[in-house]
């Protein structure tokens, strides 16, 4: 293989890495389940609870979810305005709170993990036409090698559950993973957008 081809292969590999890095955007993948025994359920007043490590993050996360639910015409209350974290660990207190609010639903979004994921991109070998148009016409091909490389991604995993508070019954459950969020707020926005889209798709909101 000529020096030109080796140089071209190395440059192609570097360009692919740069393009991959430049084009990555925050993406949330979500899978969900709907309880088939529930039937037609449409929440009217939702108590929103975010289970996250830090209190300021809890307030922001809950507020963002509440804002999106209200945009769908659903009354929603963030738990940070009406309860302490200790209430989550006491079912009697939580039930009393739900009763006082006259909420018919509870939406709990819990951060279940943040991890680093490594993706190995194997080397590739392919052919390119050599020379100008005549070389192409004569099918003069040269082999180019693209070296392999490794990319690392941060993955944020969140589990979300919607309950019928009147029956203490799980209605909808979803697990999401957000890849390479720019920051915590970016991750929240991406997750909430995926949640709302799925709730609409399942016919639980937006009607």
C-alpha positions in Angstrom: 0.0 0.0 0.0 1.4 3.4 -0.9 2.2 6.2 1.6 -0.7 8.2 0.1 -3.2 5.4 0.9 -1.9 4.9 4.5 -2.1 8.7 5.0 -5.6 8.8 3.5 -6.7 5.9 5.7 -5.5 7.6 8.9 -7.1 10.9 7.9 -10.4 9.2 7.2 -10.3 7.6 10.6 -9.6 10.9 12.4 -12.3 12.7 10.4 -14.9 10.0 11.3 -14.0 10.5 15.0 -14.3 14.2 14.8 -17.6 14.1 12.9 -18.9 11.6 15.4 -18.0 13.8 18.4 -19.4 16.9 16.7 -22.7 15.4 15.7 -23.6 13.7 19.0 -26.7 15.1 20.6 -28.5 14.2 23.8 -30.7 11.2 23.1 -33.2 9.4 25.4 -34.3 5.9 24.7 -37.4 4.8 26.5 -39.3 1.5 26.9 -42.6 1.3 28.7 -45.4 -0.9 29.9 -49.1 -0.2 30.5 -51.2 -2.3 32.9 -53.8 -4.1 30.7 -56.1 -4.4 33.7 -56.5 -0.7 34.2 -58.6 0.2 31.2 -59.2 3.8 30.3 -57.3 5.9 32.8 -56.7 9.7 32.5 -55.1 11.5 35.4 -56.6 14.7 36.5 -54.5 15.7 39.5 -51.0 14.2 39.7 -48.6 14.4 42.7 -45.2 14.4 41.2 -42.3 12.9 43.1 -38.7 12.9 41.9 -36.3 10.6 43.7 -32.8 12.1 43.2 -29.7 12.6 45.4 -29.9 16.3 45.9 -32.8 18.5 47.0 -32.2 21.3 44.5 -32.2 18.8 41.7 -35.4 17.3 43.0 -37.2 20.7 42.9 -36.1 21.4 39.4 -37.0 17.9 38.1 -40.4 18.0 39.7 -41.1 21.5 38.5 -40.3 20.6 34.9 -42.5 17.6 35.0 -45.4 19.6 36.5 -45.0 22.3 33.8 -45.3 19.7 31.0 -48.4 18.0 32.7 -50.1 21.4 33.1 -49.4 22.1 29.4 -51.6 19.1 28.8 -54.4 20.5 30.9 -53.6 18.2 33.9 -53.4 19.6 37.4 -50.1 18.7 39.0 -48.4 19.3 42.3 -44.6 18.9 42.9 -43.9 17.1 46.2 -41.3 19.5 47.3 -43.9 22.1 47.9 -46.1 20.0 50.1 -43.8 17.4 51.8 -40.5 16.5 53.1 -38.4 13.6 51.7 -39.2 11.5 54.8 -42.8 11.3 53.7 -41.8 9.0 50.8 -40.7 6.5 53.3 -43.9 6.4 55.3 -46.9 5.1 53.4 -49.4 6.4 55.9 -48.1 9.9 55.6 -47.9 9.7 51.9 -51.5 8.4 51.7 -52.6 11.2 54.0 -50.9 13.8 51.8 -52.5 12.4 48.6 -55.9 12.5 50.4 -55.4 16.1 51.4 -54.4 17.2 47.9 -57.3 15.2 46.4 -54.8 13.8 43.9 -56.0 10.9 41.8 -52.5 9.9 40.6 -48.9 9.7 41.7 -46.0 10.0 39.2 -42.6 8.9 40.6 -39.4 9.4 38.6 -36.4 7.9 40.2 -32.7 8.2 39.1 -31.5 4.6 39.2 -28.0 5.0 37.9 -25.4 7.0 36.0 -22.6 5.0 34.3 -19.9 5.2 31.7 -20.4 3.1 28.6 -17.5 2.2 26.3 -18.2 1.5 22.6 -15.5 -0.1 20.5 -15.6 0.7 16.8 -13.6 -2.0 14.9 -11.2 -1.1 12.1 -12.6 -1.2 8.6 -11.1 -1.9 5.2 -12.7 -0.7 2.0 -11.9 0.2 -1.6 -11.9 3.6 -3.3 -11.6 4.4 -7.0 -8.1 5.5 -7.9 -7.1 8.5 -10.1 -9.4 10.6 -12.2 -12.4 9.7 -14.3 -10.4 7.4 -16.6 -9.1 5.4 -13.6 -12.6 5.1 -12.3 -13.8 4.0 -15.8 -11.1 1.3 -15.9 -12.1 0.2 -12.4 -8.8 1.0 -10.8 -9.5 0.5 -7.1 -7.2 0.9 -4.1 -7.7 -0.5 -0.6 -8.0 1.9 2.3 -7.8 1.0 5.9 -9.7 2.9 8.6 -8.2 2.3 12.1 -10.5 1.3 14.9 -11.3 3.6 17.8 -13.1 3.7 21.1 -15.8 6.2 22.3 -17.0 6.6 25.8 -20.5 7.7 26.7 -22.3 8.7 29.9 -25.6 7.0 30.3 -28.3 8.3 32.8 -31.0 5.8 33.7 -34.4 6.8 35.1 -37.4 4.7 36.0 -40.8 6.4 36.0 -44.0 5.0 37.4 -47.6 6.4 37.2 -50.1 5.1 39.8 -53.8 5.3 40.2 -53.8 6.7 43.7 -57.4 5.8 44.4 -56.8 2.1 43.8 -53.1 2.0 44.7 -52.5 0.4 41.3 -49.6 0.8 38.9 -50.9 2.2 35.5 -47.7 2.9 33.5 -44.0 2.1 34.0 -41.1 3.2 31.9 -37.3 2.9 31.9 -35.2 5.4 30.0 -31.6 5.9 29.3 -30.2 9.2 28.2 -26.9 9.2 26.4 -24.3 11.9 26.8 -26.4 14.7 28.3 -24.6 18.1 28.3 -25.6 18.6 31.9 -28.3 17.6 34.4 -30.8 20.1 33.1 -30.3 18.8 29.6 -30.8 15.2 30.8 -34.0 16.2 32.6 -35.5 17.9 29.5 -34.7 14.9 27.3 -36.1 12.4 29.7 -39.3 14.4 30.3 -39.9 14.9 26.6 -39.6 11.1 26.1 -41.9 10.5 29.0 -44.6 12.9 27.8 -44.4 11.5 24.2 -44.9 8.0 25.5 -47.8 8.9 27.8 -49.5 10.5 24.9 -48.8 7.6 22.7 -50.3 5.2 25.3 -53.4 7.4 25.5 -52.9 8.4 29.1 -52.6 12.1 28.6 -53.4 14.6 25.8 -57.1 13.8 25.4 
